[in-house]
Amino acid sequence: MNLYLLRHGETSWNREQRLQGITDVSLNDFGVRQSRRLVRWFQKTKIAAVVTSPLRRARQTADLLCQSAPRPVLVDDRLREIDHGPWTGWKTSHVERRMPVEFATWRFCPDRLRLPASETLEAVYRRSSAVLSELVAANISGNVLIVSHGVTNALLVCAALGAPLSGICRFAQGNGCVTLLKVVRRQIMALESEINAAV
């Protein structure tokens, strides 16, 4: 079994560099086109099942893939994006201007950032890595596609590699891009670099 981590297609907030978090933003026209361009890759990769975040941008991406090649789709709330709390909807440039100390913490020590009414990286790691562990333990016959978000997918890679949460920036993923985790005998054995399957 291989696990493929796909970041949803682009939204208008991605384009504007706004922090979406758990806000339920839809794909924009370009994000829909990205998702449709993934169909050929999806068909030839022999995906057996799809697990997706419940947020609309991830669900739309998964649904567009499965329209032409139906597969079982499981929605798992633990794959939702991090809750940015008071930063939700802010552009990253606005965060940098208004809260420079917190912005620096987020950039260089993201595991130490604490904002009111928001979620920590550790909390997202705990819930999302549980999904990864369950999929690996299930020993599914065939490849599984996980459709999720930038922070969540980066934390799944951290979990797969045993990397510290502070290193999530190393695993940043573009919209419509895929990271491959190779699973052998119920263990993740290798990570392949990001695949831009939507070109």
C-alpha positions as CSV (number, residue, x, y, z in Angstrom):
1,M,0.0,0.0,0.0
2,N,1.1,3.5,-0.7
3,L,-0.5,6.6,1.0
4,Y,-0.8,9.7,-1.1
5,L,-1.2,13.1,0.7
6,L,-3.0,15.6,-1.6
7,R,-3.5,19.2,-0.7
8,H,-6.8,20.5,-1.9
9,G,-7.1,22.7,-5.0
10,E,-6.7,26.5,-4.8
11,T,-9.3,28.8,-3.1
12,S,-9.6,32.5,-3.4
13,W,-8.2,32.8,0.1
14,N,-5.1,30.8,-1.0
15,R,-4.7,33.2,-3.9
16,E,-4.9,36.2,-1.5
17,Q,-2.6,34.5,1.1
18,R,-5.3,34.6,3.7
19,L,-5.2,32.1,6.6
20,Q,-8.3,29.8,6.1
21,G,-8.0,27.4,9.0
22,I,-11.4,25.8,9.6
23,T,-13.4,28.5,7.6
24,D,-15.3,26.5,4.9
25,V,-14.0,28.2,1.8
26,S,-14.9,26.7,-1.6
27,L,-12.4,26.0,-4.5
28,N,-12.1,28.9,-6.9
29,D,-12.2,28.3,-10.7
30,F,-8.5,27.6,-10.9
31,G,-8.8,25.1,-8.0
32,V,-11.6,23.3,-9.8
33,R,-9.4,23.1,-12.9
34,Q,-6.4,21.8,-10.8
35,S,-8.6,19.1,-9.4
36,R,-9.9,18.1,-12.8
37,R,-6.3,17.9,-14.1
38,L,-5.6,15.4,-11.3
39,V,-8.1,12.9,-12.7
40,R,-5.7,11.2,-15.1
41,W,-3.1,10.8,-12.4
42,F,-5.8,9.5,-10.0
43,Q,-6.9,6.9,-12.5
44,K,-3.5,5.5,-13.3
45,T,-2.3,5.5,-9.7
46,K,-4.9,2.8,-8.8
47,I,-6.3,4.5,-5.8
48,A,-8.5,2.0,-3.9
49,A,-10.0,4.5,-1.3
50,V,-10.1,8.2,-0.5
51,V,-10.1,9.7,3.0
52,T,-10.9,13.4,3.1
53,S,-11.2,16.3,5.5
54,P,-14.8,17.5,6.0
55,L,-14.0,21.0,4.9
56,R,-15.6,22.0,1.5
57,R,-12.3,22.7,-0.4
58,A,-11.0,19.2,0.4
59,R,-14.4,17.5,-0.2
60,Q,-14.8,19.3,-3.6
61,T,-11.3,18.1,-4.6
62,A,-12.1,14.5,-3.6
63,D,-15.6,14.6,-5.3
64,L,-14.2,16.0,-8.6
65,L,-11.6,13.1,-8.6
66,C,-14.2,10.5,-7.9
67,Q,-16.8,11.7,-10.4
68,S,-15.0,10.1,-13.3
69,A,-13.5,7.2,-11.3
70,P,-15.8,6.3,-8.4
71,R,-14.0,5.1,-5.2
72,P,-15.2,4.8,-1.6
73,V,-14.8,8.2,0.1
74,L,-14.5,8.4,3.9
75,V,-14.9,11.8,5.6
76,D,-12.7,12.1,8.7
77,D,-13.0,15.2,10.9
78,R,-9.5,14.6,12.3
79,L,-8.1,15.7,8.9
80,R,-9.5,19.2,9.1
81,E,-7.1,22.2,8.9
82,I,-5.6,23.9,12.0
83,D,-7.9,26.5,13.6
84,H,-6.0,29.8,13.4
85,G,-8.3,31.4,15.9
86,P,-8.0,35.3,15.8
87,W,-5.7,35.1,12.7
88,T,-8.4,33.4,10.6
89,G,-9.1,35.5,7.4
90,W,-5.9,37.6,7.9
91,K,-3.4,37.9,5.1
92,T,0.1,36.7,6.2
93,S,1.4,40.2,5.5
94,H,-1.2,41.6,7.9
95,V,-0.2,39.2,10.6
96,E,3.5,40.2,10.2
97,R,2.7,43.9,10.5
98,R,0.2,43.7,13.4
99,M,1.8,40.9,15.5
100,P,5.5,40.8,14.6
101,V,6.6,38.8,17.7
102,E,3.9,36.1,17.2
103,F,4.6,36.1,13.5
104,A,8.3,35.4,14.1
105,T,7.4,32.6,16.5
106,W,5.1,31.1,13.8
107,R,7.8,31.3,11.2
108,F,10.7,30.0,13.2
109,C,9.3,28.0,16.2
110,P,5.7,27.2,15.1
111,D,5.3,24.5,17.8
112,R,5.6,27.2,20.4
113,L,2.9,29.5,19.1
114,R,-0.1,30.0,21.4
115,L,-3.0,32.2,20.3
116,P,-6.3,32.6,22.2
117,A,-9.1,30.4,20.9
118,S,-6.8,28.7,18.4
119,E,-5.4,25.2,18.0
120,T,-1.8,24.2,18.6
121,L,0.3,22.2,16.2
122,E,0.5,19.5,18.8
123,A,-3.3,19.1,19.0
124,V,-3.5,18.9,15.2
125,Y,-0.6,16.4,15.1
126,R,-2.4,14.1,17.7
127,R,-5.7,14.0,15.8
128,S,-4.3,13.7,12.3
129,S,-1.5,11.3,13.0
130,A,-4.1,8.9,14.6
131,V,-5.7,8.7,11.1
132,L,-2.3,7.8,9.6
133,S,-1.6,5.1,12.2
134,E,-5.1,3.6,11.7
135,L,-4.6,3.4,7.9
136,V,-1.2,1.8,8.1
137,A,-2.4,-0.7,10.7
138,A,-5.5,-1.6,8.6
139,N,-3.2,-2.9,5.9
140,I,-5.6,-2.0,3.1
141,S,-5.2,-3.8,-0.2
142,G,-4.4,-0.9,-2.6
143,N,-3.4,2.7,-2.5
144,V,-5.1,5.3,-0.3
145,L,-5.5,9.0,-1.1
146,I,-5.7,11.4,1.8
147,V,-7.2,14.8,0.7
148,S,-6.4,17.4,3.3
149,H,-4.7,20.8,4.0
150,G,-1.3,22.5,4.1
151,V,-0.6,22.3,7.8
152,T,-2.3,19.0,8.4
153,N,-0.5,17.3,5.5
154,A,2.9,18.7,6.7
155,L,2.2,17.3,10.2
156,L,1.3,13.9,8.6
157,V,4.7,13.9,7.0
158,C,6.3,14.8,10.4
159,A,4.5,11.8,11.9
160,A,5.6,9.5,9.1
161,L,9.2,10.5,9.4
162,G,9.3,11.0,13.2
163,A,10.4,14.6,12.5
164,P,9.9,17.4,15.1
165,L,6.8,19.6,14.7
166,S,9.1,22.6,14.5
167,G,10.2,21.3,11.1
168,I,6.8,21.5,9.3
169,C,8.0,24.3,7.0
170,R,10.3,21.7,5.3
171,F,7.2,19.9,4.2
172,A,5.2,22.8,2.8
173,Q,2.9,21.6,0.0
174,G,1.4,23.6,-2.9
175,N,-2.3,23.4,-3.8
176,G,-3.0,20.3,-6.0
177,C,0.3,18.7,-5.1
178,V,0.8,15.1,-3.8
179,T,3.4,13.6,-1.4
180,L,3.9,9.9,-1.5
181,L,4.4,7.7,1.6
182,K,5.5,4.2,0.8
183,V,4.2,1.5,3.2
184,V,5.8,-1.9,3.6
185,R,4.6,-4.5,6.1
186,R,2.5,-1.9,8.0
187,Q,5.4,0.6,8.3
188,I,6.1,3.8,6.4
189,M,9.4,3.1,4.8
190,A,10.0,6.0,2.5
191,L,8.9,9.5,1.5
192,E,9.0,10.6,-2.0
193,S,9.3,14.3,-2.8
194,E,6.3,16.3,-3.8
195,I,4.6,15.5,-7.1
196,N,2.8,18.2,-8.9
197,A,0.2,15.9,-10.4
198,A,-2.1,18.8,-11.5
199,V,0.0,19.9,-14.5
